[in-house]
Amino acid sequence: MHSISIGMPAYNCERYIAQSIESLLAQTYGAFELVISDNASTDATEQICREYAARDQRIRYIRRTENIGGPGNFRYVFAQCTGEFHKWMTADDYVHPSFLERCLGVLESNPRTVLCYPKTRLINADGSTITDYEDNLHLQEELPSERFIRLLTTIGLCNAHLGVIRRAAAAQTRLIAAERASDVHFLAELALYGKFHLIPESLFFRRYHEQSSSWNRADDSHQRKYYAPSAKASYGGHTWRKFAGLYRGIWHAPVSVSEKARLSAKLARMAVWERQDLGRELIAAFHSGKK
């Protein structure tokens, strides 16, 4: 078993995936497995991945026959990995050569840390720098409730889930679930299991382009293509799904009853703030059920 598994969910990323794979093969820490799950791509992604897999025995390529959506592919590729530590790698981004070594060093020396990730540099489709992004998620609070609340009240762009994670902790969560912003909800749940460490250097290069899931969050059709591309897939009720998932995470986590009560009260207040969204989703579900 490799100490680090890298799971790469991929879909129609022929323009960028070679650079993403090359950045992993150039790592100063090389004892990893790379599992690529191709979500039924229709471009040259399959050919590119098979060529790399034929050249490097650390790479395993899986071709899915049906597009199960981005979150589904994140969960699927996690299940195919075996390492004590896990990293998801998006197929349109790339990392600095020291990424794995630096993150692994922190995790091995700090057993209470469940996630280590570096600062992010945002780049455009051509690779030019947009800006260096401040996540402000160096979560070192002792109380799980403080880490959980700080994450939900601080997070902007979601980059930290692409760091290196203790697999045992991640496996206790819902991982990346079906509702919108589920990567944020995953991080909140993971924060109940341990601390987050931020390396204060830009070692992750996140690309913004028109095909990325985060390109246009206001366009529901764009989001549906990512979260639920199949006509038979369930889509909707995102706010209800969020609260149900977070409540489940709180009561499943190994924290004290007083912590669970504090966190449940926080979610109840959040639900009041988001009552209009909850109401709209109930109405939409009612009308959908009448059709």
C-alpha positions as CSV (number, residue, x, y, z in Angstrom):
1,M,0.0,0.0,0.0
2,H,1.3,3.5,-0.9
3,S,1.5,6.0,1.9
4,I,-0.2,8.6,-0.4
5,S,-2.9,8.0,-2.9
6,I,-3.8,10.7,-5.4
7,G,-7.3,10.4,-6.8
8,M,-7.9,12.4,-10.0
9,P,-11.6,12.7,-11.2
10,A,-11.4,13.7,-14.8
11,Y,-13.9,14.8,-17.5
12,N,-13.2,16.3,-20.9
13,C,-10.0,17.9,-19.8
14,E,-7.7,17.2,-22.8
15,R,-6.3,20.8,-22.8
16,Y,-5.0,20.7,-19.2
17,I,-4.7,17.1,-17.9
18,A,-1.2,16.5,-19.2
19,Q,0.2,19.4,-17.2
20,S,-1.7,18.2,-14.2
21,I,-0.2,14.7,-14.4
22,E,3.3,16.0,-15.2
23,S,3.2,18.2,-12.1
24,L,2.5,15.0,-10.0
25,L,5.2,13.0,-11.7
26,A,7.7,15.8,-10.9
27,Q,7.1,15.6,-7.2
28,T,10.1,15.4,-4.9
29,Y,8.1,12.7,-3.0
30,G,7.5,9.9,-5.4
31,A,6.1,7.0,-3.4
32,F,2.5,7.5,-4.4
33,E,-0.2,5.9,-6.5
34,L,-2.2,8.0,-9.0
35,V,-5.7,6.8,-9.8
36,I,-7.5,8.6,-12.6
37,S,-11.2,8.1,-12.9
38,D,-12.4,9.3,-16.3
39,N,-16.1,10.2,-16.1
40,A,-17.0,9.1,-19.6
41,S,-15.1,11.8,-21.4
42,T,-15.8,12.5,-25.1
43,D,-12.6,14.2,-26.0
44,A,-9.0,13.0,-26.0
45,T,-8.7,12.6,-22.2
46,E,-8.8,8.8,-22.5
47,Q,-5.9,8.6,-25.0
48,I,-3.8,11.0,-23.0
49,C,-4.3,9.1,-19.7
50,R,-3.7,5.7,-21.2
51,E,-0.4,7.0,-22.7
52,Y,0.8,8.1,-19.2
53,A,-0.4,4.9,-17.5
54,A,1.6,2.9,-20.0
55,R,4.7,4.8,-19.2
56,D,4.5,5.0,-15.4
57,Q,3.4,2.1,-13.2
58,R,2.3,4.4,-10.4
59,I,-0.7,5.4,-12.6
60,R,-3.9,3.5,-12.8
61,Y,-6.5,4.7,-15.3
62,I,-10.2,3.8,-15.0
63,R,-12.7,4.5,-17.7
64,R,-16.3,5.0,-16.6
65,T,-19.0,4.2,-19.1
66,E,-21.5,6.7,-17.6
67,N,-21.0,10.2,-16.3
68,I,-21.9,10.1,-12.6
69,G,-21.3,13.8,-12.0
70,G,-18.4,15.6,-10.4
71,P,-19.2,14.7,-6.7
72,G,-19.9,11.1,-7.6
73,N,-16.6,10.8,-9.3
74,F,-14.8,12.3,-6.3
75,R,-16.3,9.7,-4.1
76,Y,-15.7,6.9,-6.6
77,V,-12.0,7.6,-7.0
78,F,-11.6,7.9,-3.3
79,A,-12.9,4.4,-3.0
80,Q,-10.4,3.1,-5.5
81,C,-7.4,4.5,-3.5
82,T,-5.6,2.7,-0.7
83,G,-3.1,5.1,0.8
84,E,-2.9,6.2,4.5
85,F,-3.0,9.7,3.2
86,H,-5.2,10.9,0.4
87,K,-5.1,13.8,-2.1
88,W,-7.7,14.7,-4.7
89,M,-6.2,16.3,-7.7
90,T,-8.3,18.2,-10.2
91,A,-7.4,17.5,-13.8
92,D,-7.2,21.2,-14.8
93,D,-4.9,22.4,-12.0
94,Y,-1.3,21.7,-11.2
95,V,1.0,21.7,-8.1
96,H,4.5,22.7,-7.2
97,P,7.1,19.9,-7.1
98,S,7.4,20.1,-3.3
99,F,3.6,19.9,-2.6
100,L,3.4,16.2,-1.4
101,E,6.6,16.3,0.5
102,R,5.8,19.5,2.4
103,C,2.2,18.4,3.3
104,L,3.2,14.8,4.3
105,G,6.0,16.2,6.5
106,V,3.4,18.2,8.5
107,L,0.9,15.3,8.8
108,E,3.6,12.9,10.0
109,S,4.9,15.2,12.6
110,N,1.4,16.4,13.9
111,P,-0.9,13.4,14.5
112,R,-3.8,15.6,15.4
113,T,-3.7,17.3,12.0
114,V,-6.1,15.7,9.5
115,L,-5.5,18.1,6.6
116,C,-2.5,20.0,5.3
117,Y,-2.7,22.2,2.3
118,P,-0.7,25.2,0.9
119,K,-1.8,28.6,-0.3
120,T,-3.4,28.9,-3.7
121,R,-2.5,30.9,-6.7
122,L,-5.4,31.5,-9.1
123,I,-4.6,31.3,-12.8
124,N,-6.6,31.7,-16.0
125,A,-7.1,29.3,-18.8
126,D,-3.7,30.2,-20.3
127,G,-1.9,29.8,-17.0
128,S,-1.3,33.5,-16.3
129,T,-1.6,34.6,-12.7
130,I,-4.9,36.1,-11.5
131,T,-4.0,36.5,-7.8
132,D,-2.7,34.8,-4.8
133,Y,-5.7,33.7,-2.7
134,E,-5.9,33.9,1.1
135,D,-8.0,31.1,2.5
136,N,-7.5,32.0,6.2
137,L,-8.2,28.4,7.2
138,H,-5.2,27.5,9.4
139,L,-7.6,25.8,11.9
140,Q,-5.6,25.2,15.1
141,E,-8.4,25.6,17.6
142,E,-8.6,22.9,20.2
143,L,-12.4,22.6,20.3
144,P,-13.9,20.9,17.2
145,S,-16.9,23.2,17.4
146,E,-14.7,26.3,17.0
147,R,-13.0,24.8,13.9
148,F,-16.3,23.8,12.4
149,I,-17.9,27.3,13.0
150,R,-14.8,29.2,11.8
151,L,-14.7,27.2,8.6
152,L,-18.3,27.8,7.7
153,T,-18.1,31.5,8.6
154,T,-14.7,32.2,7.0
155,I,-14.5,30.1,3.8
156,G,-14.7,31.7,0.4
157,L,-13.3,29.7,-2.5
158,C,-12.9,26.0,-1.6
159,N,-9.3,25.0,-2.1
160,A,-8.3,23.2,1.1
161,H,-10.1,19.9,0.1
162,L,-7.4,19.5,-2.5
163,G,-4.7,19.3,0.1
164,V,-3.4,16.0,1.7
165,I,-5.8,14.4,4.1
166,R,-5.7,11.5,6.6
167,R,-7.8,8.9,4.8
168,A,-9.1,7.4,8.1
169,A,-10.7,10.7,9.0
170,A,-12.1,11.5,5.6
171,A,-13.7,8.0,5.4
172,Q,-15.8,8.9,8.4
173,T,-17.5,11.8,6.5
174,R,-19.9,12.0,3.6
175,L,-17.0,13.0,1.4
176,I,-18.1,15.2,-1.5
177,A,-21.8,14.8,-1.5
178,A,-24.5,15.5,-4.1
179,E,-25.6,19.0,-3.0
180,R,-24.1,22.2,-4.2
181,A,-21.1,23.5,-2.2
182,S,-20.6,20.0,-0.8
183,D,-16.8,20.4,-0.9
184,V,-17.3,23.1,1.8
185,H,-19.6,20.9,3.8
186,F,-17.0,18.1,3.6
187,L,-14.4,20.4,5.1
188,A,-16.7,21.5,7.9
189,E,-17.3,17.8,8.8
190,L,-13.6,17.0,8.5
191,A,-12.7,19.8,10.9
192,L,-14.6,17.8,13.6
193,Y,-11.9,15.1,13.4
194,G,-8.8,17.3,13.7
195,K,-6.8,20.4,12.9
196,F,-6.0,22.0,9.5
197,H,-2.5,23.2,8.7
198,L,-1.9,25.9,6.1
199,I,1.5,26.0,4.4
200,P,2.0,29.8,3.8
201,E,3.4,29.4,0.3
202,S,1.6,29.2,-3.0
203,L,2.1,25.5,-4.0
204,F,-1.3,24.9,-5.6
205,F,-2.3,26.5,-8.9
206,R,-6.0,26.6,-9.5
207,R,-7.3,27.3,-12.9
208,Y,-10.4,29.3,-13.8
209,H,-11.9,28.6,-17.2
210,E,-15.4,28.4,-18.7
211,Q,-15.8,24.6,-18.3
212,S,-14.9,24.6,-14.5
213,S,-17.7,23.9,-12.1
214,S,-16.9,27.1,-10.2
215,W,-17.0,29.3,-13.3
216,N,-20.7,30.4,-13.1
217,R,-22.4,29.4,-9.8
218,A,-25.4,31.5,-10.7
219,D,-26.2,29.4,-13.8
220,D,-28.2,26.5,-12.6
221,S,-27.9,24.6,-15.9
222,H,-24.1,24.9,-15.7
223,Q,-24.2,23.6,-12.1
224,R,-26.5,20.7,-13.0
225,K,-24.1,19.5,-15.7
226,Y,-21.5,19.1,-13.0
227,Y,-23.6,17.8,-10.1
228,A,-26.2,15.7,-11.8
229,P,-25.6,15.3,-15.6
230,S,-27.9,12.3,-15.9
231,A,-31.6,13.0,-16.5
232,K,-32.5,10.4,-13.9
233,A,-30.1,11.8,-11.2
234,S,-31.7,13.6,-8.3
235,Y,-31.0,17.4,-8.2
236,G,-32.5,20.1,-6.0
237,G,-33.2,20.6,-2.4
238,H,-29.6,21.7,-1.9
239,T,-30.2,23.7,1.3
240,W,-32.1,20.9,2.9
241,R,-29.4,18.4,1.9
242,K,-26.8,20.7,3.3
243,F,-28.4,20.9,6.8
244,A,-29.2,17.2,6.8
245,G,-25.7,16.3,6.0
246,L,-24.1,18.7,8.5
247,Y,-26.4,17.4,11.3
248,R,-25.5,13.9,10.4
249,G,-21.8,14.8,10.5
250,I,-22.1,16.4,13.9
251,W,-23.8,13.5,15.6
252,H,-21.6,10.9,13.9
253,A,-18.3,12.7,14.9
254,P,-16.3,11.6,18.0
255,V,-17.0,14.8,19.9
256,S,-18.6,15.4,23.3
257,V,-22.4,15.8,23.8
258,S,-21.8,19.4,24.8
259,E,-20.0,20.0,21.5
260,K,-22.7,18.3,19.6
261,A,-25.3,20.5,21.3
262,R,-23.4,23.7,20.6
263,L,-23.0,22.8,16.9
264,S,-26.6,21.8,16.5
265,A,-27.6,25.2,17.9
266,K,-25.4,26.9,15.4
267,L,-27.0,25.0,12.6
268,A,-30.4,25.9,13.9
269,R,-29.5,29.6,13.7
270,M,-28.1,29.1,10.2
271,A,-31.4,27.5,9.2
272,V,-33.3,30.5,10.4
273,W,-31.1,32.8,8.3
274,E,-31.7,30.6,5.3
275,R,-35.4,30.0,5.9
276,Q,-36.4,31.6,2.6
277,D,-34.2,29.1,0.6
278,L,-35.6,26.2,2.7
279,G,-39.1,27.5,2.0
280,R,-38.6,27.9,-1.8
281,E,-37.1,24.4,-2.0
282,L,-40.2,22.9,-0.2
283,I,-42.5,24.7,-2.6
284,A,-40.5,23.5,-5.6
285,A,-40.5,19.9,-4.3
286,F,-44.3,20.1,-3.7
287,H,-45.0,21.3,-7.3
288,S,-42.6,18.8,-8.7
289,G,-44.4,16.0,-6.9
290,K,-47.7,17.1,-8.4
291,K,-46.5,16.7,-12.0
